[in-house]
Amino acid sequence: MEEQSNEALWYVVHTYSGYENKVATDLQTMVENRHLQDLICDIKVPVEMVPEIKDGKERMVERKLFPGYVLVKMVMNDDTWYVVRNTRGCTGFVGPASKPIPLTAEEVKKMGVETTTAPLAVDFKVGDTVQITSGPLEGFMGLVEGINTESFKVKLKVNMFGRETPAEVDIAQVELP
């Protein structure tokens, strides 16, 4: 650890597979307990939402982009290195001979680490009439009352049995007619 800088850069930390979230939360707890928020600024486990079909139903699930790795934005010094390196489940920093090498600005940009995840783009909006394409309400039309891109759900008013009935379905189950 000879070169030290006061600039917070992104480093990649190797973890036991499946322990990424545990390492991230343990590290966050240590940062708070030791008041290192100004030295260890951000901890991320990059994920993407992907559709998964289970029991004939499609749902959105979180998938880790880099299994076995946690990204940490930190000012590298002996103390911060020690805290990260001695977090349970952490096997070391990525770099030659485990010497931490920060990500370049280009790598950070390519990996989308600093950008917040783009909200899911849907081609319909509140007030549109959509067709339900799967599930128990398949074939029915509904009026969009709300779209939640966090939970991937759409609130609809569906005209059935001669009256308006509220329903909530997955975004993947509706489309513009």
Stockholm file with secondary structure:
# STOCKHOLM 1.0

chainA/1-177         MEEQSNEALWYVVHTYSGYENKVATDLQTMVENRHLQDLICDIKVPVEMVPEIKDGKERMVERKLFPGYVLVKMVMNDDTWYVVRNTRGCTGFVGPASKPIPLTAEEVKKMGVETTTAPLAVDFKVGDTVQITSGPLEGFMGLVEGINTESFKVKLKVNMFGRETPAEVDIAQVELP
#=GR chainA/1-177 SS CCCCCSSCEEEEEEECTTCHHHHHHHHHHHHHHTTCTTTEEEEECCEEEEEEEETTEEEEEEEESSTTEEEEEECCSHHHHHHHHTSTTEEEESSGGGCCCCCCHHHHHHHTCSSCCCCCCCSCCTTCEEEECSSTTTTCEEEEEEEETTTTEEEEEEEETTEEEEEEEEGGGEECC
#=GC SS_cons         CCCCCSSCEEEEEEECTTCHHHHHHHHHHHHHHTTCTTTEEEEECCEEEEEEEETTEEEEEEEESSTTEEEEEECCSHHHHHHHHTSTTEEEESSGGGCCCCCCHHHHHHHTCSSCCCCCCCSCCTTCEEEECSSTTTTCEEEEEEEETTTTEEEEEEEETTEEEEEEEEGGGEECC
//
